[in-house]
Amino acid sequence: MPYPNNGIFNAQIDLDKEQAIDIEIINSQGLPISKASYNGQENYLLNFSLPLGTGVYLMKILTPTHFRTIGFIVQ
């Protein structure tokens, strides 16, 4: 899991080709907290500033060809 943060963090996503991505932040109860879509890049540097309470969260990253889930902690 990435280092704990306070809801303000960056995510760098490097793809093998230009693709659209969908990002979803999910809390420990499985409820979506934030959703966003981005288009037409191979490399993304995303800045997040989310009002999240202390806990464990998941970031779901979906492209047309791949899916990945990354956990992170908010202190």
QUIHUKA-V504445 format. One record per residue. N is the residue number from 1. SS is DSSP state (helix for helix, strand for strand, loop for the rest). PHI is phi as a letter, one per 20 degrees, with the letter a starting at -180 (none if undefined). PSI is psi as a letter, one per 30 degrees, with the letter a starting at -180 (none if undefined). Layout:
<<N | SS | PHI | PSI> <N | SS | PHI | PSI>>
This chain:
<<1 | loop | none | k> <2 | loop | f | l> <3 | loop | g | k> <4 | loop | g | k> <5 | strand | c | a> <6 | loop | d | g> <7 | loop | n | f> <8 | strand | d | j> <9 | strand | b | l> <10 | strand | d | k> <11 | strand | c | k> <12 | strand | d | k> <13 | strand | c | j> <14 | strand | d | k> <15 | strand | d | l> <16 | strand | e | f> <17 | strand | a | l> <18 | strand | f | k> <19 | strand | b | l> <20 | strand | f | l> <21 | strand | c | l> <22 | strand | d | k> <23 | strand | d | k> <24 | strand | c | k> <25 | strand | d | k> <26 | strand | c | k> <27 | loop | e | l> <28 | loop | f | f> <29 | loop | e | g> <30 | loop | n | g> <31 | loop | e | k> <32 | strand | f | k> <33 | strand | d | e> <34 | strand | b | k> <35 | strand | c | k> <36 | strand | b | l> <37 | strand | c | k> <38 | strand | c | k> <39 | strand | c | k> <40 | strand | m | h> <41 | strand | c | l> <42 | strand | e | e> <43 | strand | c | k> <44 | strand | c | k> <45 | strand | c | j> <46 | strand | d | k> <47 | strand | d | k> <48 | strand | d | k> <49 | strand | c | i> <50 | loop | d | k> <51 | loop | f | i> <52 | loop | d | k> <53 | loop | f | l> <54 | loop | g | k> <55 | strand | q | a> <56 | strand | d | k> <57 | strand | c | l> <58 | strand | d | k> <59 | strand | d | j> <60 | strand | e | k> <61 | strand | d | k> <62 | strand | c | k> <63 | strand | d | l> <64 | loop | f | f> <65 | loop | c | f> <66 | loop | b | l> <67 | strand | b | k> <68 | strand | b | k> <69 | strand | c | k> <70 | strand | c | k> <71 | strand | e | k> <72 | strand | b | l> <73 | strand | d | k> <74 | strand | d | k> <75 | loop | d | none>>
